[in-house]
Amino acid sequence: MTARTLAAALMLAAPTLAEVRPTTTWRYSVAALAAANAADAHSSWRGAEANPLLADSAGRFSHRGLAVKGGIAALNVGVQYIVVRKWPKLAKPLSYVNFTGAAFTGAVAARNYGVRP
């Protein structure tokens, strides 16, 4: 999936998602963010990793990087879950943040698939 295809899909989904409850939209945005992170992790697996936080001792993305990436994503969603439960009006802005993050992460995954041998 190319970055343009992902961006177009998210733009087409935005009007439809605006018609449902904000908390439902937030849940969809979390799913989109999780899917984009999974695609990014898959596209980076055992490849050279530029981020030293995610790279193992050989400079590649492997189990260590996956654990760190998953932990950061889980912490992000966990904090958002608490915020949305306490302040439901923040669900809509957080949805935009998540969909934007999913678009950028999906674009990185698409780029990674394009440069892998």
N, CA, C and O of each residue as an XYZ file, in Angstrom:
468
protein
N       0.854     -1.165      0.000
C       0.000      0.000      0.000
C       0.900      1.228      0.000
O       1.803      1.344      0.828
N       0.653      2.131     -0.921
C       1.487      3.320     -0.989
C       0.989      4.379     -0.013
O      -0.122      4.293      0.509
N       1.818      5.357      0.216
C       1.456      6.439      1.130
C       0.247      7.200      0.601
O      -0.620      7.610      1.373
N       0.188      7.389     -0.700
C      -0.952      8.108     -1.289
C      -2.248      7.336     -1.099
O      -3.288      7.927     -0.807
N      -2.191      6.024     -1.261
C      -3.380      5.199     -1.081
C      -3.862      5.272      0.359
O      -5.059      5.401      0.613
N      -2.926      5.190      1.306
C      -3.283      5.268      2.716
C      -3.874      6.626      3.053
O      -4.882      6.705      3.755
N      -3.259      7.696      2.562
C      -3.767      9.040      2.832
C      -5.163      9.219      2.235
O      -6.038      9.808      2.870
N      -5.375      8.717      1.023
C      -6.686      8.830      0.391
C      -7.740      8.053      1.173
O      -8.862      8.530      1.346
N      -7.387      6.860      1.645
C      -8.341      6.058      2.421
C      -8.727      6.773      3.713
O      -9.895      6.765      4.101
N      -7.764      7.385      4.372
C      -8.063      8.104      5.607
C      -8.919      9.338      5.338
O      -9.800      9.658      6.135
N      -8.673     10.040      4.222
C      -9.473     11.216      3.890
C     -10.903     10.826      3.542
O     -11.846     11.536      3.890
N     -11.063      9.704      2.859
C     -12.408      9.254      2.518
C     -13.163      8.761      3.738
O     -14.388      8.864      3.788
N     -12.455      8.227      4.719
C     -13.103      7.714      5.926
C     -13.490      8.839      6.880
O     -14.403      8.662      7.688
N     -12.830      9.978      6.812
C     -13.057     11.056      7.768
C     -14.506     11.539      7.805
O     -15.052     11.651      8.903
N     -15.176     11.838      6.668
C     -16.570     12.288      6.759
C     -17.486     11.224      7.349
O     -18.411     11.553      8.093
N     -17.248      9.966      7.034
C     -18.066      8.889      7.562
C     -17.889      8.768      9.067
O     -18.860      8.581      9.801
N     -16.648      8.877      9.524
C     -16.386      8.752     10.946
C     -16.905      9.942     11.731
O     -17.151      9.821     12.931
N     -17.077     11.092     11.086
C     -17.570     12.276     11.780
C     -19.034     12.116     12.187
O     -19.514     12.828     13.069
N     -19.740     11.190     11.553
C     -21.158     11.010     11.830
C     -21.431     10.091     13.020
O     -22.573     10.000     13.469
N     -20.418      9.415     13.535
C     -20.607      8.524     14.673
C     -20.135      9.207     15.951
O     -19.579     10.305     15.909
N     -20.362      8.550     17.085
C     -19.948      9.125     18.364
C     -18.439      9.333     18.389
O     -17.695      8.552     17.797
N     -17.985     10.381     19.071
C     -16.543     10.646     19.134
C     -15.743      9.495     19.748
O     -14.619      9.227     19.323
N     -16.312      8.819     20.739
C     -15.554      7.718     21.343
C     -15.409      6.550     20.378
O     -14.402      5.843     20.407
N     -16.407      6.342     19.525
C     -16.311      5.289     18.510
C     -15.247      5.662     17.483
O     -14.456      4.819     17.060
N     -15.239      6.925     17.089
C     -14.216      7.406     16.157
C     -12.834      7.231     16.770
O     -11.893      6.839     16.079
N     -12.704      7.518     18.060
C     -11.416      7.356     18.734
C     -10.982      5.886     18.680
O      -9.809      5.598     18.444
N     -11.907      4.968     18.893
C     -11.569      3.536     18.824
C     -11.090      3.145     17.426
O     -10.135      2.382     17.285
N     -11.752      3.666     16.400
C     -11.300      3.399     15.029
C      -9.900      3.962     14.806
O      -9.072      3.346     14.135
N      -9.644      5.140     15.378
C      -8.332      5.761     15.191
C      -7.241      4.955     15.881
O      -6.119      4.875     15.380
N      -7.557      4.361     17.020
C      -6.590      3.498     17.710
C      -6.305      2.264     16.860
O      -5.161      1.819     16.767
N      -7.345      1.716     16.242
C      -7.152      0.554     15.367
C      -6.285      0.926     14.158
O      -5.418      0.151     13.755
N      -6.515      2.097     13.586
C      -5.704      2.542     12.450
C      -4.250      2.745     12.866
O      -3.330      2.390     12.129
N      -4.053      3.316     14.049
C      -2.701      3.529     14.554
C      -2.003      2.196     14.820
O      -0.822      2.041     14.511
N      -2.720      1.251     15.382
C      -2.138     -0.074     15.642
C      -1.773     -0.777     14.332
O      -0.712     -1.393     14.231
N      -2.645     -0.683     13.340
C      -2.362     -1.309     12.047
C      -1.149     -0.667     11.384
O      -0.315     -1.369     10.811
N      -1.041      0.645     11.455
C       0.104      1.336     10.859
C       1.397      0.967     11.577
O       2.429      0.768     10.936
N       1.345      0.873     12.905
C       2.534      0.476     13.664
C       2.937     -0.959     13.344
O       4.125     -1.266     13.247
N       1.955     -1.832     13.180
C       2.258     -3.222     12.816
C       2.892     -3.290     11.428
O       3.844     -4.039     11.208
N       2.357     -2.503     10.496
C       2.937     -2.481      9.151
C       4.359     -1.927      9.184
O       5.241     -2.428      8.486
N       4.578     -0.897      9.991
C       5.920     -0.323     10.104
C       6.890     -1.332     10.716
O       8.015     -1.478     10.239
N       6.464     -2.020     11.756
C       7.332     -3.021     12.384
C       7.642     -4.157     11.400
O       8.779     -4.620     11.319
N       6.632     -4.598     10.659
C       6.838     -5.665      9.679
C       7.794     -5.221      8.585
O       8.662     -5.986      8.166
N       7.639     -3.994      8.126
C       8.491     -3.505      7.045
C       9.928     -3.260      7.505
O      10.849     -3.248      6.688
N      10.118     -3.067      8.799
C      11.455     -2.804      9.336
C      12.150     -4.062      9.843
O      13.350     -4.032     10.118
N      11.424     -5.160      9.968
C      11.942     -6.360     10.630
C      13.277     -6.811     10.039
O      13.398     -7.040      8.836
N      14.257     -6.930     10.899
C      15.612     -7.361     10.579
C      16.311     -6.497      9.536
O      17.294     -6.918      8.927
N      15.803     -5.304      9.339
C      16.455     -4.352      8.438
C      17.279     -3.374      9.249
O      17.177     -3.333     10.475
N      18.082     -2.598      8.579
C      18.886     -1.584      9.259
C      17.945     -0.568      9.904
O      16.982     -0.113      9.287
N      18.243     -0.224     11.152
C      17.396      0.704     11.910
C      18.187      1.959     12.239
O      19.246      1.887     12.864
N      17.672      3.111     11.818
C      18.355      4.379     12.059
C      18.131      4.886     13.483
O      18.964      5.620     14.013
N      17.019      4.503     14.107
C      16.707      4.960     15.462
C      17.468      4.101     16.468
O      17.202      2.904     16.572
N      18.414      4.689     17.216
C      19.195      3.878     18.150
C      18.361      3.274     19.283
O      18.749      2.266     19.874
N      17.221      3.889     19.581
C      16.353      3.345     20.625
C      15.740      2.013     20.192
O      15.463      1.155     21.029
N      15.530      1.841     18.894
C      14.894      0.626     18.382
C      15.874     -0.385     17.815
O      15.502     -1.527     17.547
N      17.126      0.023     17.630
C      18.122     -0.864     17.029
C      18.742     -1.783     18.080
O      18.938     -1.397     19.232
N      19.046     -3.010     17.651
C      19.767     -3.918     18.542
C      21.268     -3.633     18.430
O      21.671     -2.652     17.805
N      22.077     -4.480     19.026
C      23.521     -4.231     19.028
C      24.133     -4.270     17.629
O      25.192     -3.687     17.399
N      23.473     -4.953     16.698
C      23.970     -5.025     15.322
C      23.407     -3.906     14.447
O      23.711     -3.837     13.256
N      22.586     -3.029     15.034
C      22.008     -1.927     14.271
C      20.783     -2.301     13.466
O      20.406     -1.583     12.540
N      20.153     -3.418     13.807
C      18.975     -3.893     13.084
C      17.734     -3.819     13.980
O      17.835     -3.808     15.207
N      16.565     -3.768     13.339
C      15.294     -3.787     14.061
C      14.917     -5.244     14.309
O      14.698     -6.001     13.364
N      14.843     -5.638     15.580
C      14.482     -7.021     15.903
C      13.608     -7.036     17.148
O      12.852     -6.094     17.384
N      13.700     -8.090     17.943
C      12.831     -8.277     19.105
C      12.892     -7.101     20.078
O      11.864     -6.659     20.592
N      14.079     -6.606     20.324
C      14.233     -5.487     21.257
C      13.471     -4.260     20.751
O      12.720     -3.637     21.500
N      13.666     -3.925     19.493
C      12.979     -2.780     18.909
C      11.473     -2.962     18.891
O      10.718     -2.019     19.125
N      11.047     -4.182     18.612
C       9.615     -4.467     18.604
C       9.019     -4.274     19.995
O       7.925     -3.724     20.131
N       9.730     -4.721     21.025
C       9.252     -4.552     22.399
C       9.167     -3.079     22.771
O       8.188     -2.645     23.379
N      10.181     -2.314     22.413
C      10.178     -0.876     22.720
C       9.055     -0.182     21.954
O       8.311      0.612     22.530
N       8.929     -0.473     20.674
C       7.885      0.142     19.843
C       6.491     -0.209     20.366
O       5.617      0.653     20.454
N       6.295     -1.482     20.713
C       5.011     -1.904     21.260
C       4.713     -1.271     22.607
O       3.571     -0.906     22.888
N       5.748     -1.139     23.447
C       5.570     -0.507     24.750
C       5.189      0.952     24.633
O       4.323      1.434     25.363
N       5.833      1.659     23.713
C       5.507      3.071     23.505
C       4.077      3.213     22.995
O       3.336      4.078     23.461
N       3.689      2.376     22.049
C       2.324      2.421     21.513
C       1.298      2.088     22.600
O       0.263      2.747     22.696
N       1.577      1.076     23.410
C       0.653      0.690     24.484
C       0.522      1.805     25.527
O      -0.576      2.080     26.011
N       1.627      2.432     25.865
C       1.590      3.543     26.821
C       0.770      4.699     26.260
O      -0.036      5.296     26.974
N       0.974      5.014     24.989
C       0.234      6.082     24.332
C      -1.271      5.806     24.371
O      -2.054      6.671     24.763
N      -1.665      4.615     23.968
C      -3.091      4.270     23.941
C      -3.655      4.183     25.360
O      -4.795      4.584     25.593
N      -2.881      3.672     26.297
C      -3.343      3.589     27.681
C      -3.623      4.953     28.283
O      -4.641      5.145     28.950
N      -2.736      5.893     28.054
C      -2.948      7.257     28.558
C      -4.162      7.874     27.875
O      -4.986      8.519     28.524
N      -4.270      7.674     26.564
C      -5.436      8.199     25.849
C      -6.734      7.593     26.375
O      -7.736      8.296     26.507
N      -6.725      6.310     26.671
C      -7.924      5.647     27.192
C      -8.372      6.303     28.502
O      -9.557      6.571     28.698
N      -7.420      6.555     29.385
C      -7.747      7.197     30.662
C      -8.292      8.605     30.426
O      -9.273      9.009     31.050
N      -7.653      9.346     29.525
C      -8.095     10.712     29.227
C      -9.501     10.709     28.626
O     -10.342     11.518     29.018
N      -9.760      9.809     27.681
C     -11.076      9.768     27.032
C     -12.165      9.343     28.011
O     -13.297      9.819     27.917
N     -11.841      8.454     28.950
C     -12.846      8.078     29.964
C     -13.173      9.237     30.881
O     -14.331      9.431     31.253
N     -12.158     10.015     31.250
C     -12.380     11.131     32.176
C     -12.955     12.349     31.463
O     -13.829     13.030     32.000
N     -12.464     12.629     30.244
C     -12.907     13.784     29.469
C     -13.316     13.336     28.066
O     -12.517     13.443     27.136
N     -14.548     12.836     27.893
C     -14.988     12.310     26.590
C     -14.913     13.329     25.449
O     -14.802     12.942     24.286
N     -14.971     14.616     25.766
C     -14.904     15.628     24.708
C     -13.540     15.664     24.022
O     -13.409     16.235     22.940
N     -12.537     15.069     24.632
C     -11.207     15.029     24.019
C     -11.047     13.858     23.049
O     -10.001     13.716     22.416
N     -12.072     13.025     22.932
C     -11.980     11.871     22.033
C     -11.802     12.305     20.583
O     -11.023     11.699     19.848
N     -12.508     13.337     20.169
C     -12.421     13.774     18.778
C     -11.038     14.339     18.441
O     -10.458     13.933     17.434
N     -10.482     15.268     19.250
C      -9.124     15.740     18.929
C      -8.083     14.618     18.966
O      -7.161     14.602     18.150
N      -8.225     13.688     19.902
C      -7.283     12.566     19.961
C      -7.434     11.661     18.741
O      -6.464     11.048     18.297
N      -8.640     11.579     18.204
C      -8.844     10.802     16.976
C      -8.048     11.401     15.826
O      -7.417     10.679     15.054
N      -8.081     12.726     15.719
C      -7.311     13.394     14.666
C      -5.817     13.151     14.841
O      -5.094     12.920     13.872
N      -5.367     13.208     16.090
C      -3.950     12.943     16.366
C      -3.595     11.521     15.949
O      -2.566     11.300     15.311
N      -4.439     10.558     16.303
C      -4.163      9.155     15.971
C      -4.213      8.895     14.473
O      -3.357      8.188     13.940
N      -5.215      9.462     13.779
C      -5.298      9.256     12.333
C      -4.105      9.897     11.626
O      -3.588      9.346     10.654
N      -3.670     11.048     12.106
C      -2.488     11.690     11.527
C      -1.251     10.838     11.772
O      -0.443     10.633     10.866
N      -1.105     10.344     12.995
C       0.018      9.461     13.310
C      -0.014      8.189     12.482
O       1.029      7.702     12.045
N      -1.206      7.650     12.265
C      -1.336      6.444     11.448
C      -0.940      6.731     10.000
O      -0.312      5.897      9.348
N      -1.306      7.904      9.502
C      -0.951      8.248      8.123
C       0.565      8.373      7.966
O       1.137      7.853      7.008
N       1.210      9.059      8.900
C       2.662      9.216      8.811
C       3.382      7.882      8.993
O       4.322      7.574      8.261
N       2.941      7.095      9.966
C       3.572      5.799     10.202
C       3.338      4.865      9.024
O       4.229      4.102      8.649
N       2.153      4.920      8.443
C       1.870      4.124      7.253
C       2.739      4.544      6.072
O       3.177      3.707      5.282
N       2.982      5.844      5.962
C       3.859      6.326      4.892
C       5.289      5.831      5.087
O       5.972      5.487      4.121
N       5.739      5.798      6.343
C       7.079      5.268      6.632
C       7.141      3.780      6.281
O       8.131      3.312      5.719
N       6.088      3.047      6.611
C       6.054      1.619      6.278
C       6.087      1.420      4.766
O       6.792      0.542      4.267
N       5.331      2.229      4.042
C       5.321      2.124      2.581
C       6.709      2.414      2.017
O       7.158      1.746      1.086
N       7.381      3.402      2.580
C       8.727      3.726      2.151
C       9.673      2.570      2.450
O      10.513      2.217      1.621
N       9.535      1.980      3.643
C      10.394      0.846      4.014
C      10.215     -0.326      3.058
O      11.191     -0.965      2.666
N       8.980     -0.606      2.684
C       8.743     -1.705      1.736
C       9.366     -1.392      0.377
O       9.805     -2.297     -0.331
N       9.402     -0.113      0.018
C       9.964      0.276     -1.261
C      11.475      0.177     -1.339
O      12.021     -0.021     -2.424
N      12.174      0.312     -0.198
C      13.637      0.286     -0.224
C      14.207     -1.068      0.146
O      15.408     -1.288     -0.009
N      13.381     -1.980      0.629
C      13.886     -3.310      0.991
C      14.174     -4.127     -0.248
O      13.442     -4.031     -1.233
N      15.235     -4.936     -0.219
C      15.559     -5.757     -1.396
C      14.558     -6.877     -1.623
O      14.699     -7.648     -2.572
